[in-house]
């Protein structure tokens, strides 16, 4: 029989991280993500890992960065205000190419906002929260099983691409309980960062692999020397003002993800054949949206459902191809309109893109999305 559990989304996410080999957590408790820290505090010492509660959110991600540089697989978790505080150090991890996983279990904002209510108001913060150009990988689970599975994928992507990978959950998914099928250790695909094999005296810290564009990563303490800084560097890891070196660094950080886009992007599509109305939804809202689409189909309305699992890179090509012929695209979100901007960019007038927004701290009912489907059909 399969090994199953009845977990909250936050608990499943923590256990998925452990299954992926996470052996360090640095963070600070914040509603509605605190259960992740609680599980890691209990489980990591049993596995020889380390949990540390820092004095604030900035220090939490700083600890995760330091642990990763020392060779650990590091996790930090937070909610909206803490995610804002982590942005500066996320930028450091992007430019220094430090792998880690950062979870944001979204709640309403700005500022302290609504700590116990659901929202999807951090979508653009996930993409653009830290300044400068960088490639973002961000997963959005809509079930407890996905919290577990996407935690594993996030760690594998962080290790493979040498950069932070984000998981953008929300309060509903984080706190609801569902059955989770756990993987045995031998069933989990584990990706570890590529490490240098050359003589330490000949090690060039940021010399990229010619195929992947990603440099091997040494750990502090294993005999290889390298310099870590938030400044733009040359291949030796030292700050540079050389125009060509600056451009090479930034373009390489972007292309290491873009060249593997087809292997990263994930989505779900149902009832898309012949759909006149397409509903694009993610996270907990996707559950209500799918029910609304099914009800619309039963009522004779040609409705379709598309769910981006990776919010970034956004599955724009896949959405456009799946929605050919659709008259109207509805984007229900628990914000005032964020991902709808990306959807509108995709269709660029080919279909009428309409937002459907809710910001009262509650989840959409299927009937609310259903009314919008009937209105535009």
GIMO-V403207 format. One record per backbone hydrogen bond with DSSP energy under -0.5 kcal/mol. CO is the residue of the C=O (numbers start at 0). NH is the residue of the N-H. Records with the same first field share a line. If there is no record, write none. Layout:
# GIMO-V403207
CO->NH + NH
This chain:
# GIMO-V403207
1->3
2->181
4->6 + 179
6->177
7->11
8->12
9->13
10->14
11->15
12->16
13->17
14->18
15->19
16->21
17->20
22->49
23->74
24->51
26->53
29->32 + 33
32->35 + 36
33->37
34->38
35->39
36->40
37->41
38->42
39->43
42->45 + 46
43->46 + 48
44->47
49->24
51->26 + 53
55->59
56->60
57->61
58->62
59->63
60->64
61->65
62->66
63->67
64->68
65->69
66->71
67->70
68->219
71->73
72->22 + 23
73->100
74->25
75->102
76->27
77->104
78->82
79->83
80->84
81->85
82->86
83->86
85->89
86->90
87->91
88->92
89->93
90->94
91->95
92->96 + 97
96->98
99->164
100->75
101->166
102->77
103->105 + 168
105->118 + 170
107->113
109->112
112->114
113->107 + 116
116->107
119->122
121->125
122->126
123->127
124->128
136->165
137->310 + 311
138->167
142->146
143->147
144->148
145->149
146->150
147->151
148->152
149->153
150->154
151->155
152->156
153->157
154->158
155->159
156->160
157->161 + 162
162->99
164->101
165->138
166->103 + 168
168->105
169->173
170->174
171->175
172->8
173->9
175->8
177->6
179->4 + 181
183->186 + 187
184->187
186->188
187->189
193->216
198->201
199->202
202->204
203->206
205->207
206->215
208->212
213->208
215->217
218->221
231->239
233->236
234->205
237->233
241->245
242->246
243->247
244->248
245->249
246->250
247->251
248->252
249->253
250->254
251->255
253->256 + 257
254->258
256->259
257->260
259->262 + 263
260->263 + 264
265->308 + 309
267->306
269->304
271->274
275->326 + 327
276->303
277->279 + 329
278->280 + 305
281->284 + 285
282->285
283->286 + 287
284->288
285->289
286->290
287->291
288->292
289->293
290->294
291->295
292->296
293->297
294->298
295->300
296->299
300->302
301->275 + 276
303->278
304->269
305->280 + 307
306->267 + 308
308->139 + 310
309->314
311->137
313->315
314->318
315->319
316->320
317->321
318->322
320->323
322->325
326->351
327->277
328->353
329->279 + 331
330->355
332->334 + 357
333->119
337->340 + 341
338->341 + 342
339->343
340->344
341->345
342->346
343->347
346->349
350->352
351->328 + 353
353->330
355->332
360->117
364->367 + 368
365->369
366->370
367->371
368->372
369->373
370->374
371->375
372->376
